[in-house]
Amino acid sequence: MKILTCCLVLIFITVNLFATESEAVSTVGTLSSTATDVKDDNNLPAEYKLEQNHPNPFNPATTISYALPEGGNVIIKIYDINGNEIKTMINKAQNAGYYNVTFDASNLSSGLYFYSIISGNFIATKKMMLLK
């Protein structure tokens, strides 16, 4: 019985991982037998998003992922702890969609760095840790 309960809980959690926040809240305490909450990767993003880099901490390279719900100019820059610009990763027009960019920090020392995106009215900054 314990194994069956664990499996049902895992199914419930898995189904809710693909639900939106409001859908997940509204289905607490119920189980769905269908997988209608799975999102199609071919759809365009509904909102701007800057993901946490991965891996983090990293050595020497990391991936930065972001989503654009509409096309436009995109700027992604890397900064050191003092706010000095280290590198411009992206500065060009891009279509709506999901993107990844790899940051290679082979020539940098260990420490805390920041990455920032500007696209349209969207601005976001996150931090990342380089450990050598």
Residue frames relative to the residue before (quaternion, step in Angstrom):
aa qw qx qy qz dx dy dz
M 1.0000 0.0000 0.0000 0.0000 0.00 0.00 0.00
K 0.6265 0.5439 -0.3402 0.4426 3.61 1.05 -0.77
I 0.6458 0.5155 -0.3253 0.4597 3.60 0.97 -0.81
L 0.6492 0.5123 -0.3159 0.4650 3.59 0.95 -0.84
T 0.6438 0.5167 -0.3162 0.4675 3.59 0.97 -0.84
C 0.6522 0.5102 -0.3097 0.4674 3.60 0.96 -0.88
C 0.6519 0.5131 -0.3157 0.4606 3.59 0.97 -0.84
L 0.6545 0.5043 -0.3153 0.4668 3.60 0.94 -0.83
V 0.6377 0.5134 -0.3264 0.4724 3.58 1.01 -0.79
L 0.6575 0.5046 -0.3108 0.4652 3.61 0.94 -0.86
I 0.6347 0.5105 -0.3323 0.4755 3.60 0.99 -0.76
F 0.6411 0.5294 -0.3152 0.4575 3.58 0.96 -0.89
I 0.6700 0.4892 -0.2947 0.4742 3.58 0.92 -0.94
T 0.6565 0.5209 -0.3119 0.4476 3.60 0.92 -0.90
V 0.6517 0.5023 -0.3192 0.4702 3.59 0.91 -0.87
N 0.7114 0.4608 -0.2665 0.4588 3.58 0.92 -0.86
L 0.5325 0.6089 -0.4207 0.4108 3.63 1.17 -0.27
F 0.7278 0.4125 -0.2319 0.4964 3.57 1.10 -0.67
A 0.5565 0.5899 -0.4025 0.4246 3.59 1.25 0.03
T 0.5267 -0.5766 0.4924 0.3843 3.54 -1.22 0.37
E 0.6964 -0.4776 0.3145 0.4336 3.57 -1.22 0.37
S 0.6847 0.4758 -0.2986 0.4644 3.62 0.88 -0.87
E 0.6338 0.5150 -0.3388 0.4672 3.60 1.05 -0.70
A 0.6494 0.5228 -0.3214 0.4491 3.58 0.97 -0.84
V 0.6555 0.5041 -0.3157 0.4653 3.58 0.97 -0.82
S 0.7042 0.4811 -0.2814 0.4398 3.58 0.91 -0.87
T 0.7256 0.4205 -0.2605 0.4785 3.62 1.17 -0.37
V 0.3292 0.7461 -0.5177 0.2586 3.60 1.20 0.25
G 0.8015 0.2692 -0.2174 0.4877 3.55 -0.89 0.97
T 0.7170 0.3591 -0.2614 0.5372 3.60 1.24 0.00
L 0.2752 -0.7304 0.5972 0.1847 3.51 -1.25 0.45
S 0.2355 -0.7602 0.5897 0.1378 3.54 -1.01 0.81
S 0.3457 -0.7534 0.5220 0.2011 3.56 -0.93 0.84
T 0.6865 0.4251 -0.2890 0.5144 3.59 1.26 -0.06
A 0.3779 -0.7157 0.5436 0.2224 3.55 -1.24 0.46
T 0.1800 0.8283 -0.5116 0.1407 3.58 0.89 0.89
D 0.6119 0.5822 -0.3457 0.4089 3.59 1.23 -0.29
V 0.4915 0.6582 -0.4412 0.3614 3.62 1.23 -0.13
K 0.3131 -0.7661 0.5377 0.1608 3.54 -0.83 1.05
D 0.4381 -0.6840 0.5273 0.2492 3.54 -1.07 0.82
D 0.4312 -0.7302 0.4704 0.2443 3.62 -0.68 1.08
N 0.6152 0.5694 -0.3514 0.4169 3.61 1.20 -0.39
N 0.5431 0.6145 -0.4049 0.4044 3.59 1.23 -0.24
L 0.4941 -0.6302 0.5049 0.3220 3.52 -1.21 0.54
P 0.5724 -0.5967 0.4227 0.3710 3.60 -1.09 0.61
A 0.4659 -0.6829 0.4964 0.2649 3.56 -1.15 0.69
E 0.8077 0.0953 -0.0309 0.5810 3.58 1.16 -0.50
Y 0.5955 -0.5260 0.4547 0.4025 3.53 -1.32 0.29
K 0.0676 0.7972 -0.5974 0.0553 3.54 -1.08 0.72
L 0.1128 -0.7371 0.6625 0.0711 3.52 -1.10 0.83
E 0.2616 -0.7942 0.5342 0.1245 3.58 -0.52 1.20
Q 0.5719 -0.5369 0.4791 0.3939 3.54 -1.30 0.31
N 0.5115 -0.6459 0.4658 0.3228 3.56 -0.93 0.87
H 0.0696 -0.7888 0.6085 0.0517 3.55 -1.21 0.47
P 0.5195 -0.2617 -0.8094 0.0806 1.53 -1.75 1.71
N 0.0896 -0.7636 0.6368 0.0575 3.52 -1.31 0.35
P 0.4197 -0.2460 -0.8249 0.2878 1.66 -1.13 2.24
F 0.2207 -0.7858 0.5697 0.0966 3.55 -1.27 0.48
N 0.0511 0.7611 -0.6462 0.0215 3.52 -1.37 0.35
P 0.6201 -0.4078 -0.6608 0.1122 1.71 -1.01 2.24
A 0.7438 0.3918 -0.2205 0.4947 3.64 1.21 -0.24
T 0.0682 -0.7785 0.6234 0.0244 3.53 -1.24 0.57
T 0.3640 -0.7244 0.5469 0.2089 3.56 -1.24 0.48
I 0.1623 -0.7560 0.6302 0.0709 3.53 -0.99 0.96
S 0.1137 -0.7993 0.5894 0.0269 3.57 -0.74 1.10
Y 0.0366 0.7947 -0.6043 0.0443 3.54 -1.10 0.73
A 0.2462 -0.7626 0.5849 0.1257 3.54 -1.27 0.49
L 0.1404 -0.7792 0.6090 0.0465 3.53 -1.05 0.90
P 0.2950 -0.7758 0.5262 0.1848 3.63 -0.58 1.04
E 0.7794 0.1150 -0.0802 0.6106 3.58 1.27 -0.32
G 0.5788 -0.6048 0.4291 0.3393 3.52 -1.19 0.56
G 0.2963 0.7389 -0.5746 0.1898 3.51 -1.26 0.45
N 0.6719 -0.4685 0.3658 0.4419 3.54 -1.31 -0.05
V 0.1163 -0.7867 0.6057 0.0272 3.57 -0.97 0.93
I 0.0464 -0.7714 0.6346 0.0090 3.53 -0.97 0.95
I 0.0153 0.7624 -0.6463 0.0267 3.56 -0.86 1.03
K 0.0029 -0.8060 0.5895 -0.0535 3.55 -0.74 1.13
I 0.3108 -0.7126 0.6039 0.1757 3.51 -1.31 0.59
Y 0.0850 -0.7965 0.5986 0.0106 3.58 -0.99 0.93
D 0.4260 -0.6633 0.5395 0.2958 3.56 -1.20 0.51
I 0.7508 -0.4108 0.2789 0.4356 3.58 -1.33 0.04
N 0.6831 0.4752 -0.2780 0.4799 3.60 1.18 -0.53
G 0.5684 -0.6166 0.3758 0.3943 3.59 1.28 -0.03
N 0.4564 0.6680 -0.4601 0.3657 3.57 1.26 0.20
E 0.4506 -0.6827 0.5009 0.2830 3.57 -0.91 0.89
I 0.2543 -0.7764 0.5647 0.1165 3.55 -0.82 1.08
K 0.7959 -0.1436 0.1512 0.5684 3.56 0.87 -0.97
T 0.2913 -0.6884 0.6288 0.2142 3.54 -1.24 0.60
M 0.2684 -0.7962 0.5272 0.1266 3.56 -0.48 1.24
I 0.7913 0.0254 0.0439 0.6094 3.57 0.93 -0.97
N 0.1678 0.7381 -0.6470 0.0919 3.55 -1.09 0.78
K 0.5194 0.6097 -0.4292 0.4173 3.55 0.34 1.28
A 0.5855 -0.5497 0.4579 0.3812 3.54 -1.33 0.24
Q 0.0077 -0.7852 0.6189 -0.0191 3.56 -1.01 0.89
N 0.4992 -0.6358 0.5048 0.3029 3.53 -1.22 0.61
A 0.6443 -0.4800 0.4085 0.4330 3.56 -1.29 0.24
G 0.4455 0.6820 -0.5006 0.2929 3.57 -1.05 0.75
Y 0.5702 -0.5613 0.4815 0.3578 3.50 -1.41 -0.25
Y 0.0424 -0.8221 0.5670 -0.0295 3.58 -0.88 0.96
N 0.1389 -0.7410 0.6497 0.0979 3.54 -1.36 0.47
V 0.0223 -0.7619 0.6468 0.0270 3.53 -1.16 0.66
T 0.2922 -0.7648 0.5525 0.1561 3.58 -0.97 0.86
F 0.1880 -0.7700 0.6047 0.0788 3.53 -0.89 1.04
D 0.1461 -0.7843 0.6010 0.0481 3.57 -0.70 1.15
A 0.0928 -0.8258 0.5563 -0.0027 3.57 -0.51 1.22
S 0.1681 0.8323 -0.5115 0.1316 3.59 1.11 0.64
N 0.7478 0.4034 -0.2141 0.4819 3.58 1.01 -0.78
L 0.6156 0.5471 -0.3480 0.4480 3.62 1.25 0.16
S 0.4712 -0.6566 0.5035 0.3055 3.56 -1.23 0.40
S 0.6717 -0.4816 0.3774 0.4176 3.54 -1.29 0.36
G 0.4300 0.7001 -0.5082 0.2581 3.53 -1.13 0.64
L 0.6190 -0.5274 0.4437 0.3766 3.49 -1.41 -0.09
Y 0.0317 -0.7801 0.6246 -0.0196 3.55 -0.94 0.98
F 0.2700 -0.7429 0.5898 0.1651 3.55 -1.27 0.41
Y 0.0942 -0.7591 0.6368 0.0966 3.54 -1.21 0.52
S 0.1372 -0.8081 0.5728 -0.0017 3.51 -1.01 0.94
I 0.1494 -0.7627 0.6223 0.0936 3.54 -1.17 0.68
I 0.0381 -0.7469 0.6632 0.0297 3.53 -1.17 0.74
S 0.2123 0.7464 -0.6083 0.1666 3.55 -0.81 1.06
G 0.8041 -0.0095 -0.0462 0.5926 3.56 -0.54 1.15
N 0.7709 -0.2755 0.2422 0.5207 3.58 -0.78 -1.05
F 0.5540 0.6233 -0.3787 0.4014 3.58 1.31 0.04
I 0.0618 0.7586 -0.6449 0.0695 3.54 -0.94 1.01
A 0.1195 0.7814 -0.6048 0.0966 3.57 -0.87 0.95
T 0.1063 -0.7773 0.6186 0.0430 3.54 -1.19 0.66
K 0.0273 -0.7744 0.6320 0.0062 3.54 -1.08 0.79
K 0.3743 -0.7233 0.5334 0.2285 3.55 -1.25 0.40
M 0.0862 -0.7742 0.6260 0.0360 3.54 -1.26 0.55
M 0.3059 -0.7640 0.5518 0.1349 3.54 -1.18 0.68
L 0.1829 -0.7551 0.6244 0.0807 3.53 -0.84 1.10
L 0.0128 -0.7883 0.6144 -0.0291 3.56 -0.74 1.12
K 0.0823 -0.8026 0.5903 0.0267 3.58 -0.69 1.08
